[in-house]
Amino acid sequence: MALTNRYRTATSAGTLAALVLVLVFGSPWYADWARDETDPNTAGGWFLRLLAWPAWRFDSDDTIQNLIAADLKAILVVVLTWVFLFLLPGSQLARARGTLSQFFAGWSAYVFAGAFAALFATLIGSNPTLLGAFQAAGSGAAYGFFVGWIIGIATLGGRRGR
């Protein structure tokens, strides 16, 4: 079992969990299913739609610039999760594995990753505005807040790394 390996680092476990979340729930197939089959006026439907937030796609009726920005957002969520997990001291400096500091460091890393990925991707899209970038960063932070606990759980028990 990869998640219970005593040699894994908190950073690699959290990044792997973020990659799986983005690949599975950001896929065009899941995003289409969530949009068509869930009710946004229920908590479950809202959460299932939220999981598809960093959606990536290959084809769209949208402009190529917006398509690249959307795909870049999904990539940046994973890359920035790794960056913030590496930089946040809770998971890196915790002496005892499995502490709450690791959980909260993983969770907060995903909040930051979602916010910054949305901010950067919005600025790359067509017709970027500062207000649009701020609103997108708020959406990314909300995504990270409600989904980031999964990353927090994945980082539990990871060693500090070198």
Secondary structure, 3 states (H helix, E strand, C coil): CHHHCCCCEHHHHHHHHHHHHHHHHCCHHHHHHHHHHCCCCCHHHHHHHHCCCCCCCCCCCCCHHHHHHHHHHHHHHHHHHHHHHHHCHHHHHCCCCCCHHHHHHHHHHHHHHHHHHHHHHHHHCCCCCHHHHHHHHHHHHHHHHHHHHHHHHHHCCCECCC
